[in-house]
Amino acid sequence: MTAITYPSISSIARVAVIGMGSVGAGWSSLFLARGISVRAYDPGPGAEERARRFIDSAWPALSDLGLVSQAQPPHELLSFHATAAEAATGIDLVQENVYEKPELKAAVLKEIGEAAPDRIIMSSTGGIPPSELQAHCPQPERLVVVHPFNPPHLIPLVEVVGGRQTAPEVIDWAMDFSRWMGKVPIRLNAEAVGHMTNRLQFALVREAVACLVDGMASAQDIDAAVRYGLGPRWTLMGSLLTLHLAGGPGGMAGILDHAGAAIEQWWTPRSMPHLSDPLVKERLVKAGAEVSAGAAIHEWTTWRDEQLVNVLKLQRQSRLNEPAIKDQA
């Protein structure tokens, strides 16, 4: 049996980006920042104009973070193509970002798998387990989920998830490539609908919706609890380190001995709101207007992306100052 080889990270020069919504355009911004040519496909009306506009708007933030060397994005490296198969011709890597519709992904993955049979396919799916996607791939061992978070050109995290048929070398390659792209990849060892980070964040969203529906607080105050209470700590550390520090000198064991039973009560849902309930939907639409103070979505996203640069710089600096892990041996 012939050993399968995969390209060196530094040899990646042309990437097919299939689907050029905010995720695809975000990935494209990062590829262009690396000097990588992008062969794009998106059948949506005005997709090319929107994508180029997105890249232009993303460039100043990438520049501020030191991720680009050119003053303007190299639009000459970006080309749009009539089909997914055409975009996937003569490339080194495929980045798939189409809508979260299984039948659509199935058709696209079959098309690009046949057009680029010896190339790795990285899927940005936010919740479909990779084993389900692999059922539609001519070479299932080459498909791996590399799931980014909005805005994808700024948020460092990506989840790397292999399916039952993904070659272990492909998972390793995707981890290395993600680091080379400036991302912070985490490897998931088990598949789940929604992967892991979406499940973490939507557990909090579920409780926020329940607090709103139960009338516990206003929409503004519910968001303030996260923004000014939980958020600052979570910029520096995750939930498990937060819990460990809450135990004082006793650490994790101390907090579990002291408050384990109480914590179980706190994390048990008081109620389970359903987003299909018209009354819940009505409350949430009103809450959206309240927390946004009526400002347009594009104004908030522009503000968010500008301020994220400051947060990411602080986070980057804080990581350099983390306490060293002492060798206990």
Buried (B, 14 or more C-beta within 10 A) or exposed (E): EEEEEBBEBEEBBBBBBBBBBBBBBBBBBBBBBBEBBBBBBBEEEEBBEBBBEBBEBBBBBBBBBEBBEEEEBBEEBBBBBEBBBBBBBEBBBBBBBBEEEEEEBBBBBBBBBEBBEEBBBBBBBBBBBBBBBBEBBBBBBBBBBBBBBBBBBBBBBBBBBBBEBBBEBBBBBBBBBBEEBBBEBBEBEEBEEBBBBBEEEBEEEBBBBBBBBEEEBBBEEBBBEEEEEEEEEEEEBEEEEBBBEBBEEEEBEBBBEBBEEEBEEEEEEEEEBEEEEEEBEEBBEEBEEBBEEEEEEEEEBEEEBEEBBEBBEEBEEEEEEEEEEEEEE
